[in-house]
């Protein structure tokens, strides 16, 4: 299994747009966020042992080698968008049902 090599931090800019910063080392994130623990329960085994930062939600898997962290407001926005996107309903084609032929009644 490949370890996550890129740490992506997604926050909201002052104008309301999304601000995405990629770090190639967790050490660079320590300049702006403090570590409060490590992930030990993720179902994605590559995320286990990854740092958990105060004020960020994550790590969240994104692609093969990206661990994503989001601010709480971005997480809420993304979750609402994800929940509101309903999958398109597929319409199944039904084949026309052929009526069964009935055998002529035999008279005795």
Secondary structure as GFF3:
##gff-version 3
##sequence-region A 1 108
A	DSSP	beta_strand	6	12	.	.	.	ID=ss1
A	DSSP	beta_strand	18	23	.	.	.	ID=ss2
A	DSSP	alpha_helix	26	29	.	.	.	ID=ss3
A	DSSP	beta_strand	35	38	.	.	.	ID=ss4
A	DSSP	three_ten_helix	45	47	.	.	.	ID=ss5
A	DSSP	beta_strand	51	53	.	.	.	ID=ss6
A	DSSP	beta_strand	56	62	.	.	.	ID=ss7
A	DSSP	beta_strand	66	71	.	.	.	ID=ss8
A	DSSP	alpha_helix	72	84	.	.	.	ID=ss9
###
